[in-house]
Amino acid sequence: MIRKIIILALAFLAFSLLVRADELDEQTEPAEEVLSDVISLTAQNFGTIVDAEKLIMVEFFAPWCGHCKALAPEYETAATALKKDDIKLAKVDCTAETKICQSYDVGGYPTIKIFKDGKVTADYSGPRKADSIIPYMQKQLLPAVAVVTPSNFTSFKESEDVVIVGFFSGTTQDEFNVYNTVADALREEFRFGCAVNSKLASEEGLTTLPAVVVYKKFDEGKDVFTGPFNDKDLAKFVKVSSIKVLDEITPENYPLYVDSGIPIAFLFYEGEEQKEKLYEQAEQVAKEFKGKISFVFINATAYGGHADNLNLKQTWPAFGISEPENGNKFPYDQSKEITTDGLNEFCTAYINGEIKPNIKSQPIPETNDDPVYVLVADNFEETVYDTTKDVLVEFYAPWCGHCKKLAPTYDKVGEAYAPFKDKIVIAKMDATENDLPPRVPFKVGGFPTIKLFKAGEDKEIVDFLGNRSYEGFIEFLDQHAVNKVTITKAEEEKPTESQPPVETEQKHVEL
């Protein structure tokens, strides 16, 4: 859990502008094939191999990725060492197997996932070293659930700030299997136990079995779950119950709020006096919306820049709701005083779907005749979701060095397709000044991010993960665009400066 918290805490330090950290650098000639203990997966063998293994680690990589190159010898060492435990390591070349990588939402390299019986149970975010990968995978073979008895119950319950105990009448129930599946998926975050003892359950005040109890050293001390027993609902219960009803958000606990999967309500304060007043106004509201909205205090002196992410002015106190999963934001009217009644009314309207997300947009350009079409939030849907056109969009930041380097090449691509703009549109959007509409099914995680919105009623989206050269874009559009056009040979033969993939720019860190 500590490793994951550290990794995700770094995301908090930059959450005023979240970033995807995929490594992209110069392409090199593929290395000569050598014997390897790492299994190479393709579309032909992926399902056969992965589905057959009780446990397998899979690296999704690109041959030109610098981090992937650094990982390769460590990954090979780990694969060899784990053979004695009958644990396999495998890899997928995403430049060759694009459909596989897209199906697993691979947005950066390397992405490493753990599969058990053909299903993803976790993403590996630990150190990319053999001496870290080896014990991590060995631990995955150990039981995720400890046996809890009357004799060790008290010590187990008090062993950590948050522990989870499942109470069952037997081990053959479907609910028991669901509990073990969730425990296995969350084993890095929480400690799980299982008690098959009706007397102990009765002493804990449980009248219905099976039941799952989250014991915690804060708030009311415990939360009880009695169903419905499925992976999604049980996992959400554990995550939501493990966080405080009203707490200060920090780099250490921020990942817990994001992982809970529910909206986060930010109470910005400046100074302890302002915080105390906000606490009086928000405490009861936070309790009423427990499980639906997580309330947190955020120190405006240290993290005031995050107000920009909620489309709030940096005047305090302030309040707004954020949906981490999709980036939607709902700022509270700053002309109004923050009161208990006001917060309750706002949150009720939000839960009932009566408040629309606040969308930040630059003005629509008065003229938009350049080869690369300028998108802003207010013209995004009408342009990108035009079912008759393929639209290639670069999401960039003005300060991003890699975006600046890409600009001449991208402009040239725009010029090549300008005669065909009724079929294929080359576009760009400043993602620091414009929000994506709610219907867009992704967040921009790093710069540049490039995606193709294909023509058609369903507007299928394809990630551009290839070579950021003129030829690379032409080949990509030839392969994926619905509307087929011919770029003249003379245009293709013009000398170009090849721009291989490079590392995505880290966004400005304010927190």
Residue, then its C-alpha position, 0 to 999 in steps of 0.5 A: m500500500i505504501r508504494k501505491i500511496i507514494i506513486l499516487a501522492l505524486a499525482f496529488l502534487a500535480f493535481s491542479l493539472l494532472v499528467r500522464a507520464d509516458e516516456l517517448d524517445e528516439q526510435t532505434e533499430p529492433a534488437e536481434e532476437v535472443l532467447s528470453d524467459v519473457i513471453s511475447l504476446t500477440a493477438q493470436n496467443f494473448g487469450t490462450i496464454v493469459d487465460a490459462e495462467k492463475l497469475i501472470m504479469v504483462e508489460f505493455f511497451a513500445p520498442w522506442c520507449g526509453h523507460c521500457k528499454a531500462l526495464a527490459p533487463e530487470y524484467e528479464t531477470a525477474a522472469t528467470a527468477l520467478k520460473k521456480d515459482d511457476i510465475k510467468l512474465a509476458k509483454v505486448d508490443c503496442t506498436a504492433e498490437t494496437k487493438i490489444c493495448q487499446s482494449y486495456d486502456v494503455g495510455g503510456y509506456p510501460t504499463i504493467k498489469i497483473f492478470k489472474d485467470g485471464k482477468v486484470t486484478a491490479d496495475y503494477s506501479g512499484p519500482r521497475k526493478a527485479d528485486s521489487i517485481i520478484p517479491y511482489m509477484q510471489k506475494q500475489l500467490l499468498p492468501a489475501v485474507a487472514v483467518v480471524t478467530p475469537s482468540n485473535f479477533t481483537s488484535f487483528k481489529e486493532s492492527e491498523d487504522v482500517v481493517i476489513v473482516g468478512f463474517f460468513s456461516g461457511t466457505t462455500q457461499d458465492e458471497f465468500n468467493v466475491y469477498n476473496t476476489v475483492a480482497d485479492a484486488l485490494r490486498e495492497e491497500f487494505r488488510f482483510g480477514c475472514a471469520v466463520n464463527s456465528k457466535l463472534a458475529s453475534e457478539e459484534g451485533l450482526t444479525t444477518l450473515p454474510a456481512v462485511v465490516v470495515y473497522k476504523k479508528f475514526d468517525e463512528g468506528k465501523d461500517v457494515f455491509t450486507g449486500p448486494f454481494n458483487d465485486k463492484d459494490l463491495a469494493k466501493f463500500v470498502k474504499v468509501s468506508s476507509i476515508k473520513v467523513l470530513d478531513e484535510i486532504t494531503p498528498e498521503n490521503y488524496p489517493l484514497y479519495v480518488d480510488s473511492g470513485i465518488p465525487i470530492a467536495f473541496l472546502f478551500y480555507e485560508g487560516e484556522e479561523q476560516k477553517e473552523k467556521l467552515y467545519e461548523q457549516a459543513e460537518q452535518v452536510a458531510k455526514e448526510f452525503k456520506g457515501k455519495i460525496s467525500f468532503v475535504f478541507i484544502n489549504a488555499t495558502a498551499y494549494g489555492g491553484h487547484a481552485d482554477n481546476l474547479n473554475l473557481k476564483q482564488t478568493w476564500p473561502a470557496f467550495g466546489i465539487s470535482e468528479p475525478e473519473n471524468g474531470n467534471k467540475f461544479p463550482y459553488d456560486q462565490s457571490k453567496e456565503i457558504t452556509t449549512d443550508g446553502l451547502n445542503e441545497f447545492c449538494t442535493a441539487y448536484i446528486n439529483g442531476e439538477i446542476k450541469p458541469n461548468i465548462k471553461s472555454q476560450p472565445i470561439p475564433e472569429t476566423n478559423d481558416d488556418p490548416v489546423y482548425v482551432l478548437v475551444a470548448d464551445n465549438f468542440e462538440e459541433t466540430v469533433y462529433d460531426t458524424t461525416k468527418d474524421v477529426l484528428v485532435e491534438f490537445y496541447a499546452p502553450w508551455c509544453g516544449h514537446c508541443k512546440k517541437l511538434a507544431p511545425t510537423y502538425d501544421k504541415v499535416g494540416e496543410a496536406y489535408a486542408p483540401f479535404k477538410d470536408k472529410i478529414v479535419i486536423a485540429k488542436m485545442d489548448a487543454t489548459e484553457n478549455d474543458l472537455p464536454p461531459r460526453v467525451p469519455f476521457k481526460v487529458g492526462g499529458f501533453p501532447t495527447i493526440k486522438l482521432f475521432k472517426a467518422g460515423e454515428d458512434k464516433e469511435i476514438v483511436d489513440f495516436l501512439g506512433n511516430r510523431s513525424y509527418e509520415g507517421f501521421i499520414e500512415f496513421l490516418d491512412q490506416h484508421a480514418v473512415n474517409k479515405v483521401t490520397i495525399t499526392k506523392a509530391e507532398e510525400e516526397k517533400p523533405t521533412e524533419s523526422q520527429p520520433p516520439v518523445e517524452t510527454e511534457q510534465k505539467h506545471v507543478e503548483l502543489 
